[in-house]
Amino acid sequence: MKTPYMTETGIFFHLFCGDAERGFLISTAALRLLGRRLGFVMDYMNLYLAHEALIHALARDMAERQADPVIYLEAEHFPVTAVGA
């Protein structure tokens, strides 16, 4: 699996979903939202790493429903119940 990296709009990462490697981009807005919910103050990459399990679970779920070459994860994809209020 390739190493996640920062882009202008968020963090791009790859996951194996089924038998194929898929690309995902989580927006900086989504990362800020996740950080605020738990009171984390850190850079985007560390926010991604702190929430990696949740982000990957959502990404795999979305990959089952979308055939797009790159799946974009935005703040509204992370309901409050996913990480607490």
Buried (B, 14 or more C-beta within 10 A) or exposed (E): EEEBEEEEEBBBBBBEBEEEEBBBBBBBEBBBBBBEBEEBEEEBEEBBEBBEEEBBEBBBEBBEEEEEEEBBBEBEBBEEEEBEE
